[in-house]
Amino acid sequence: DNLYKSIISAHAAYTLIDASYIENTTKYFSDISYFKDNISDKYENFFSIKREIEYLLIVVDVDINKLDYKTNLQAFEIYNEIIDSSLISSSVKERVKKIHDFQLYK
């Protein structure tokens, strides 16, 4: 069922994002993208989660590769899409905003 597949995929993506930070590696990025792609857009709540995972994947890449977040156009683009979207839940917007602010001022 798509609901269970989406739940498992979202959990796996978040877990691999955490593992990427812990191990300071990008080797899980293709797996994270795979799981993200398996999250169904059919369910409204999962749309928010999928967009958050897309944003987190960019942030992890920036941090692990020691890139400058402030010059990463892709990070700002997806951040603005999340913040401006009426389809994204307020809790996801709040988490993404906190991460964005942290990245800007660290």
C-alpha positions as CSV (number, residue, x, y, z in Angstrom):
1,D,0.0,0.0,0.0
2,N,1.3,3.5,-0.9
3,L,0.6,4.8,2.6
4,Y,2.9,2.3,4.3
5,K,5.5,2.5,1.6
6,S,5.5,6.3,2.1
7,I,5.9,6.0,5.9
8,I,8.7,3.5,5.6
9,S,10.5,5.6,2.9
10,A,10.2,8.8,5.0
11,H,11.6,7.1,8.1
12,A,14.5,5.6,6.0
13,A,15.3,8.9,4.4
14,Y,15.5,10.7,7.8
15,T,17.6,7.9,9.3
16,L,20.0,8.0,6.4
17,I,20.3,11.8,6.7
18,D,21.2,11.3,10.3
19,A,23.7,8.6,9.4
20,S,25.3,10.9,6.8
21,Y,26.0,13.5,9.6
22,I,27.2,10.9,12.0
23,E,29.6,9.3,9.5
24,N,30.4,12.6,7.7
25,T,29.8,11.0,4.4
26,T,27.7,11.4,1.2
27,K,27.6,7.7,0.5
28,Y,23.9,7.5,1.5
29,F,22.7,10.3,-0.8
30,S,21.6,8.0,-3.6
31,D,19.6,5.9,-1.1
32,I,18.1,9.0,0.5
33,S,17.0,10.2,-3.0
34,Y,15.6,6.7,-3.7
35,F,13.5,6.7,-0.5
36,K,12.4,10.3,-1.1
37,D,11.2,9.4,-4.6
38,N,9.1,6.6,-3.0
39,I,7.2,8.9,-0.9
40,S,3.8,9.4,-2.4
41,D,2.6,12.9,-3.3
42,K,-1.0,11.5,-3.0
43,Y,-1.1,12.2,0.7
44,E,-1.0,15.9,1.7
45,N,1.2,15.4,4.8
46,F,3.8,13.5,2.9
47,F,4.2,16.4,0.4
48,S,5.6,18.5,3.3
49,I,7.9,15.7,4.5
50,K,9.2,15.1,0.9
51,R,10.1,18.8,0.5
52,E,11.7,18.9,3.9
53,I,13.9,15.9,3.0
54,E,14.9,17.6,-0.3
55,Y,16.0,20.6,1.7
56,L,17.8,18.5,4.3
57,L,19.7,16.7,1.6
58,I,21.0,20.0,0.3
59,V,22.0,21.1,3.8
60,V,23.8,17.9,4.5
61,D,25.7,18.2,1.3
62,V,26.7,21.7,2.1
63,D,27.9,20.8,5.6
64,I,29.7,17.6,4.7
65,N,31.5,19.2,1.7
66,K,32.2,22.3,3.7
67,L,30.4,24.5,1.1
68,D,29.1,28.0,1.7
69,Y,25.4,27.9,2.5
70,K,25.0,31.6,1.8
71,T,26.0,31.1,-1.9
72,N,24.0,27.9,-2.5
73,L,21.2,29.0,-4.8
74,Q,19.5,25.6,-4.6
75,A,19.2,25.8,-0.8
76,F,17.6,29.3,-1.0
77,E,15.3,28.2,-3.8
78,I,13.9,25.2,-2.0
79,Y,13.8,27.2,1.3
80,N,11.6,29.9,-0.3
81,E,9.4,27.3,-2.0
82,I,8.8,25.6,1.4
83,I,8.1,28.9,3.3
84,D,5.9,30.3,0.5
85,S,3.8,27.1,-0.1
86,S,0.4,26.8,1.3
87,L,0.7,23.0,1.0
88,I,3.6,22.7,3.5
89,S,2.7,22.2,7.1
90,S,3.6,24.9,9.7
91,S,5.7,22.4,11.7
92,V,7.9,21.7,8.6
93,K,8.1,25.4,7.8
94,E,9.2,26.1,11.4
95,R,11.9,23.3,11.3
96,V,13.2,24.4,7.9
97,K,13.3,28.1,9.0
98,K,15.3,27.2,12.1
99,I,17.8,25.2,10.1
100,H,18.0,28.0,7.5
101,D,18.7,30.6,10.2
102,F,21.3,28.4,11.8
103,Q,23.1,27.9,8.5
104,L,23.1,31.6,7.8
105,Y,24.6,32.6,11.1
106,K,26.9,29.8,12.1
